[in-house]
Amino acid sequence: MKQRLDTLKNELKNNQAILITGDINRLYLTGFKSSAGAVVITNKTAVFLIDFRYFEKAKEVVEKHLKGGNVIAEYTIANNQ
Protein backbone atom coordinates (compact mmCIF):
# COMPACT_ATOMS: atom_id res chain seq x y z
CA MET A 1 0.00 0.00 0.00
CA LYS A 2 2.88 2.35 0.64
CA GLN A 3 3.95 1.87 -2.97
CA ARG A 4 0.46 2.90 -4.14
CA LEU A 5 0.63 6.16 -2.18
CA ASP A 6 4.19 6.82 -3.25
CA THR A 7 3.20 6.40 -6.90
CA LEU A 8 0.45 8.99 -6.50
CA LYS A 9 2.71 11.35 -4.57
CA ASN A 10 5.33 11.20 -7.32
CA GLU A 11 2.75 12.24 -9.92
CA LEU A 12 1.77 15.40 -8.04
CA LYS A 13 3.55 18.72 -8.52
CA ASN A 14 4.37 21.13 -5.66
CA ASN A 15 1.01 22.90 -5.54
CA GLN A 16 -1.19 19.92 -6.27
CA ALA A 17 -3.19 17.65 -4.00
CA ILE A 18 -5.70 14.88 -4.46
CA LEU A 19 -8.71 14.18 -2.25
CA ILE A 20 -9.88 10.57 -2.09
CA THR A 21 -13.36 10.04 -0.61
CA GLY A 22 -14.70 6.83 -2.16
CA ASP A 23 -14.94 3.78 0.13
CA ILE A 24 -13.14 1.42 -2.24
CA ASN A 25 -10.43 3.93 -3.08
CA ARG A 26 -9.76 4.63 0.62
CA LEU A 27 -9.52 0.89 1.27
CA TYR A 28 -7.15 0.46 -1.69
CA LEU A 29 -4.83 3.21 -0.44
CA THR A 30 -4.96 2.66 3.33
CA GLY A 31 -5.96 -0.95 3.91
CA PHE A 32 -8.72 0.26 6.22
CA LYS A 33 -12.39 -0.39 5.51
CA SER A 34 -14.75 2.30 6.73
CA SER A 35 -18.00 3.96 5.73
CA ALA A 36 -16.62 7.48 6.15
CA GLY A 37 -13.40 9.41 5.80
CA ALA A 38 -11.03 10.87 3.25
CA VAL A 39 -7.41 10.66 2.20
CA VAL A 40 -5.57 13.85 1.24
CA ILE A 41 -2.36 13.33 -0.71
CA THR A 42 0.30 15.86 -1.74
CA ASN A 43 3.72 15.21 -3.22
CA LYS A 44 5.15 15.26 0.32
CA THR A 45 2.56 13.67 2.58
CA ALA A 46 -0.65 11.71 2.90
CA VAL A 47 -3.25 12.21 5.62
CA PHE A 48 -6.16 9.91 6.43
CA LEU A 49 -9.12 11.84 7.88
CA ILE A 50 -11.47 9.52 9.72
CA ASP A 51 -14.47 9.65 12.01
CA PHE A 52 -13.42 9.55 15.66
CA ARG A 53 -15.23 6.22 16.12
CA TYR A 54 -12.67 4.52 13.88
CA PHE A 55 -9.59 6.42 15.00
CA GLU A 56 -7.79 3.82 17.12
CA LYS A 57 -8.24 0.96 14.64
CA ALA A 58 -7.44 3.18 11.65
CA LYS A 59 -4.24 4.40 13.30
CA GLU A 60 -3.19 0.80 13.97
CA VAL A 61 -3.85 -0.30 10.37
CA VAL A 62 -2.27 2.75 8.74
CA GLU A 63 0.86 2.60 10.89
CA LYS A 64 1.24 -1.11 10.10
CA HIS A 65 0.78 -0.81 6.34
CA LEU A 66 2.05 2.67 5.55
CA LYS A 67 4.94 3.12 8.00
CA GLY A 68 4.53 6.65 9.25
CA GLY A 69 1.23 7.65 7.69
CA ASN A 70 -0.87 10.25 9.45
CA VAL A 71 -4.36 9.60 10.79
CA ILE A 72 -6.50 12.48 11.98
CA ALA A 73 -9.85 12.00 13.69
CA GLU A 74 -12.65 14.16 12.42
CA TYR A 75 -15.06 15.51 14.99
CA THR A 76 -18.52 16.69 14.08
CA ILE A 77 -19.74 19.52 16.28
CA ALA A 78 -23.51 19.89 16.46
CA ASN A 79 -25.06 23.20 17.37
CA ASN A 80 -27.87 22.37 19.77
CA GLN A 81 -30.01 25.44 20.21
N, C-alpha and C positions, 0 to 999 in steps of 0.2 A: 504494500500500500504506500509505503514511503516513496517508492519509485514512481507511482502514479502521480503523487503530489509534486514531486520534483520535476517530472516532465511538464506538468502544467506551469509550474513556477518559471521554468526555463523559457517558456513561450511568451511570458508577459514582459512588457517593457517597464521602465521605471515608474511611469505614472498610470499603470494599468492595474486593474484588480478584477477578479471574477467572483460572483456570488452564486453559490450552489445551494438551492433550496429543496430540490426534489428528493423524496425518500430514497429511491434507488441510487441516485447519484451520491447522496451523503454516505450511504452504506458502502458503495464502491470505493469512495475516497478515505473513509475513516474506519471501516470495519464495524461500525456501531449502528444497530438498527433502532430507529426511533420514529415516532409519528410527527415530531416537530424538530426544528433547528435549522441551522444554516452553516455553511462553510465559506469563509472569506479567504481568498488566496491572492497574494501579491507575489512579485518576483523574489521577495525576501522572507516571507512568512506565510503561515496558514493558521487560521483561528477557527475553532469549532464552537459555535454559539448554540447552546442547548438549554432547554427548560430545566429549571432547578431540580425537578423531580428525578432527572436522569443524570445529574452532574457526577456523582461519585462513580457510577458504573462507566459513564462515558470517559471520564478521566483515566480510569484503569485501562480501558480498551485502547484509547488513543495513545497513552504512554507506552503501552506494550507494543503496538503495531507501528507507531510513527516516531518513536524515539525523540521526545522533546517537543511534541506538538502542544499547542495551547488549547485548553478547553475553558470556556467562559460560560457561567450560568446566566441565563436570562431570567429576569424577574419581572413579572407583570404587576403593575401597581394599579389597583382599582380605586376610583374616586367614589367613595360611598357618601352621598349627601342625603 
